[in-house]
Amino acid sequence: MAMVQPRNLKYRVWAARLFLIAFVCMIMFPFLMIISVSLRSGNFATGSLIPENISLEHWALALGFNWTSADGTIIEPTFPVLSWLWNSVKVSVVTSSLILLLSTTGAYAFARFRFRFKQGLLESMMVLQMFPAVLALVAFYTIFDKLGNFIPWLGLNTHGALVLSYLGGVTMNIWLIKGYFESIDNALEESAAIDGATPWQAFRHILLPLSVPILAVVFILSFIGVIGEYPVASVLLQDVDKLTLAVGSKQYLNPQNYLWGDFAAAAVLTGLPITVIFLTAQRYLVSGLTSGGVKG
Amino acid sequence: MAEVKLCNLDKSYDDGKTYVLKNINLDIEDGEFVAFVGPSGCGKSTLLRMICGLEDITSGELFIDTSKVNDMPPNERQVGMVFQSYALYPHMSVRENMAFGLKLANHDKKTIDERVNDAARILQLEPLLDRKPKAMSGGQRQRVAIGRSIVQEPKVFLFDEPLSNLDVSLRVQMRQELARIHDNLKTTAVYVTHDQIEAMTLANKIVVLSPLAEGAESNLEQVGAPLELFHHPRNKFVAGFIGSPKMNFFKGEIIETGSETSRVMLDSGEVIRTCNDTSRAKAGDKISLGIRPQDAISEASGDNTVTGTIQAVERLGTESFIYLEQAAIEDSCVLRVEDSRRRENGSNFTMGIPAESCHLFDSHGQSFVRTKAPHFD
């Protein structure tokens, strides 16, 4: 702590602070804008950051209440925003959990077992990941269209189909978790084996508890990815009450009539589950879980 | 409590292309403490992992307590292993670490508590039972690792360089502690180390392994009691490996064979009388003469002496190490003398070679029996 510092350090620290403050402002500005738009009466995208007269009109409509406007007419909510929110949360939680399950077990196999074509599989997963899912939209549409004839809950316009198409995202996570597993000393599982643990028990009782930080990261990342996903969801889902929030909020933006206020309220709602998930998962994002087990 | 028997054990990778271990035959008796030593790459850790069941056995047979265990998984072999890296479960307390295996085996809570407390008492870990590994020192962690195997009541303890991560003073302390634990439990133990002092002080029996040479029959060089290996190395490899500093070797040839004493001439011309039985050789055979650094007599004169020039001197107070250069020396030559006088680099130094301290090896590295080696029990 008592390191000798150059004399101009004070100014440099202040410069760094100013830069960071400016940076935070830059990030916060769009967010504040959208909150401001959602609280403005009428549907205007432009205006001052702090609205002159605050109106809860858009929020009431988004949360499913009727709104009595100043001239006495009653406006009913046009869209089921809350069920969109519920759809989004449902699809995201199910997808992220499945991704976690598949990528953890897959990564364990890739990190610890020796089998034929292992390197080839890993590399092809990496390469396939490089093509965006959007490229396969047409394929997704036809596949699920046909699939629906045999398994109705995996057909077009179902959340099952959406979850299944998102599961393609496991590949990057397999790489991520595999890297983490490989940083854990193999001797831990060997000594578990000597203690009488089966490979599954060693995985469940030793490796998994030590990997909680990376599992939390994978869960959060896939949750954020899924809840904001637009292209695939917009093609697979058709009924208004089945839409996710990301696709649904687009409904407010009709070509002739951009309902900016309602759109903004819906957009802020999308951020809500992400915040909740992040705050919950944060306490698992601790480093240094493995320290002390083996000589570093 | 069990004996371990290794019969013609081989280990190879790539379908027999690269052999690491070949033809290992070894009997470890019940209650014995056996140390595997050898330079790095000799396969000593691999051999230990084969006994443990973490590496499969390419060919040959392994018996623990008269039953063949080649195809048994580690836990069925009833062995306990202590890793160099400790391999403690970092998310569990000391108590949970030790109880983990017992819980998996569905022992009742009373047995688990009893065994954990017993082990903690033996290892003086009682005050630390609720700590996590990261809150402990290296020595304490290593004791927990030992405790984790003790509670399993294994037939054989396996140690894979358990002390090499500790600092010097702690290593000496843990060495004595290991000796005490083995005295208490009397369980058969196999110990891998590259530190020959650990091997010499702890083991009843030392197994010297060498990196497998091209076309060699086996890389098991010698098995024996520590002092037997020190005084009667079977070959040049063991002679050079056991003892610190290393034995010095001189090139030469036999000029007179005999069953009690022999005479050899070094490549530099000196004639040395040695107490070795060379009756199986003939005059003119190439040999290596070995002499331990502490056996040579400093500043001698007359017969049985070798003169060289001083390369460097290390003065340590009560003793000095003198590095010599001379035409017949293989590799390097160091002497230990019991004074710390100033000696100039480049000056001549004559050392006396007592005939009864000489080791003699033929051109294949096999030793000629020493006829007047000191007695030991």
Chai-1 contact restraints between the chains, C-beta under 6 A:
chainA,res_idxA,chainB,res_idxB,connection_type,confidence,min_distance_angstrom,max_distance_angstrom,comment,restraint_id
A,D185,B,S85,contact,1.0,0.0,6.0,A-B,restraint_1
A,A187,B,F83,contact,1.0,0.0,6.0,A-B,restraint_2
A,A187,B,S85,contact,1.0,0.0,6.0,A-B,restraint_3
A,A187,B,A87,contact,1.0,0.0,6.0,A-B,restraint_4
A,L188,B,A87,contact,1.0,0.0,6.0,A-B,restraint_5
A,E190,B,L54,contact,1.0,0.0,6.0,A-B,restraint_6
A,S191,B,A87,contact,1.0,0.0,6.0,A-B,restraint_7
A,A193,B,P74,contact,1.0,0.0,6.0,A-B,restraint_8
A,I194,B,P74,contact,1.0,0.0,6.0,A-B,restraint_9
A,I194,B,M81,contact,1.0,0.0,6.0,A-B,restraint_10
A,D195,B,F100,contact,1.0,0.0,6.0,A-B,restraint_11
A,D195,B,G101,contact,1.0,0.0,6.0,A-B,restraint_12
A,G196,B,N75,contact,1.0,0.0,6.0,A-B,restraint_13
A,G196,B,G101,contact,1.0,0.0,6.0,A-B,restraint_14
A,G196,B,L104,contact,1.0,0.0,6.0,A-B,restraint_15
A,G196,B,A105,contact,1.0,0.0,6.0,A-B,restraint_16
A,A197,B,L104,contact,1.0,0.0,6.0,A-B,restraint_17
A,I206,B,Y89,contact,1.0,0.0,6.0,A-B,restraint_18
A,P209,B,H91,contact,1.0,0.0,6.0,A-B,restraint_19
A,T290,B,P90,contact,1.0,0.0,6.0,A-B,restraint_20
A,S291,B,K134,contact,1.0,0.0,6.0,A-B,restraint_21
A,G292,B,P90,contact,1.0,0.0,6.0,A-B,restraint_22
A,G292,B,P133,contact,1.0,0.0,6.0,A-B,restraint_23
A,G292,B,K134,contact,1.0,0.0,6.0,A-B,restraint_24
A,G293,B,L88,contact,1.0,0.0,6.0,A-B,restraint_25
A,G293,B,P90,contact,1.0,0.0,6.0,A-B,restraint_26
A,G293,B,P133,contact,1.0,0.0,6.0,A-B,restraint_27
A,V294,B,S85,contact,1.0,0.0,6.0,A-B,restraint_28
A,V294,B,Y86,contact,1.0,0.0,6.0,A-B,restraint_29
A,V294,B,A87,contact,1.0,0.0,6.0,A-B,restraint_30
A,K295,B,S85,contact,1.0,0.0,6.0,A-B,restraint_31
A,K295,B,N165,contact,1.0,0.0,6.0,A-B,restraint_32
